[in-house]
């Protein structure tokens, strides 16, 4: 039988993109900022981040307290405690969330306090996808007919809408919240708990592991005089509404 590709059902997940300017064109000046060094460190941090044990070992509580001091949405990272400081037990319980990454260069034009900035940036796109196999290990579904397609539909609902529902009256109280399907299905309740933890693990990975490490390394590049100038501001953007379809080659 000849080889063929077969399109699979979509998997719901999220992207995070980090914008790191490497060259700025401001009037007659052309500021070149360590593109090759940045690329090396981005790849090094993310390649090592594919090992969850390494990530857990390299989230150092004391060192990034100051890094997070202006980040006000602490309960988004640590919903169980609402603590501004990372709880090492939560870090120990981190699940695999990081699926992979790509790095590419883009030209952009943005408003700034100095007027208009035109720059070339390295964009690091980081993909996070829930693991269906791990979900089945963690949740003993009462409804045995729940398959990967149904799991994905539930994940899609919570990733897209659960973050907004907390602003509705009665959110979080299944007895009062008629808008919440978890009121009617015990399996939804368990999966919602799982996805909330998963979302928290994504946030811990992005800010406490990746962003803390890349910012620390950029500072060190300047201290070691390998980069004369470093960027004042690094952007992190997130996309909570992605679907990943794959075409799988079969024989």
Order of alpha helices (4+ residues) and beta strands (2+ residues): beta-beta-beta-alpha-alpha-alpha-alpha-beta-beta-alpha-alpha-alpha-alpha-beta-beta
